Amino acid sequence: MSSDIVSSHAGDEKNRERTIIKTSIIGIIANVFLAAFKAVVGLLSHSIAIILDSVNNMSDVASSLVTIIGTKLAKKQPDRKHPWGHGRAEYLTSMIIAVIILYAGITSLVESIKKIITPETPDYSAAAIIIVSVAIAVKIALGTFVKRTGKRVNSDSLVNSGTDALMDSIISASTLAAAIIFLIWHISLEAWLGAVISVIIIKSGIGMLTATISHLLGQRVSVDTARKVRECMMSFPQVRGVYDLIFHDYGPDKFNCSGHIEVPDTLTAREIDQLQRQIAIELYVRHGIILTALSVYTFNDTDDREKAVRGQIYDIAMSVEHVLEAHGFYLDEEQKRIQFDIIVSFDAPDRDAVYKEVVSRVREAYPEYELYCTLDTDFSLSEQEE
């Protein structure tokens, strides 16, 4: 692979790292100021909601620090123990951020319950109202900026931080509403509002934690990514079909991929070798995805008998409910052997039963042939399941 291509992607990753760190630093500065102002106002006005809001801002500071550390760790070069690099460190930092948010929510819920049992009368001032109002505006601007940047550079940590900041703006708005209600009607909703805020924070933390764990467990690649890879491979005129795509996620924007392509059986070994190399380069240039393996299925469109048998077997397979795809057909007339693969939807109550039904129907249609049918797993979302 050309050194120019590699250096280009290295430059893109460097820019991504700088963007994440710069955005995190902006978040740290904004949250430190907000936390300090809210803490002072909360203590002076005896407002548990404002104090909890201040604590939540400090958890945002911790989140930004963790994001910076995770980004630095993820950029470490591959070594003997980790030949695919350290990109998954970003998922670990996203998990830590989620745990921080979850902890903040639980502790604030405990404090709110204490205040419900032993209430304190808040004492709001004009300064308190003004500061909370400014905090709402700052949090909306900060959250929108951080979340948009996170999506642009594909950083779950930044997206989580931005989402949390936008939630903070809603929480601060609720605090402001409680202050206005108290000033007008002298009804204190402080402790109850703190409990509601805490539940929202806990729910957010659980959602972020679940999403990050899903990445670490190995969730399916997005339909969009799978489609782009298929389209890239299909752009070569020799390729008639792309199947069995398998993706390995080694961090944001760090995918390895393998799969099968279907090509004419007239291609020579040299031509297939060149085709595989060209596909690998094109896939990396367009999408930054490393092609680790590419196997080959062959087809023959000059043999009318083979075309007829292939078409009939595919029709039989696709007539069985929950079969998404049939591919990889091979007919050996000398050995009286038929081979093909099928993909069965995960929605099927019993995938093995679907497989056996397909095999049974094909055997009934071609009893004189030895049958080899492979039950494939749809590792990347097929377009039939969108």
PyMOL commands that set and color helices and strands:
alter all, ss='L'
color gray80, all
select helices_A, chain A and resi 3-45+48-74+89-117+126-152+156-185+190-217+223-234+269-287+304-318+351-365+383-385
alter helices_A, ss='H'
color red, helices_A
select strands_A, chain A and resi 241-249+255-264+290-299+323-332+337-344+370-376
alter strands_A, ss='S'
color yellow, strands_A
deselect
rebuild
show_as cartoon
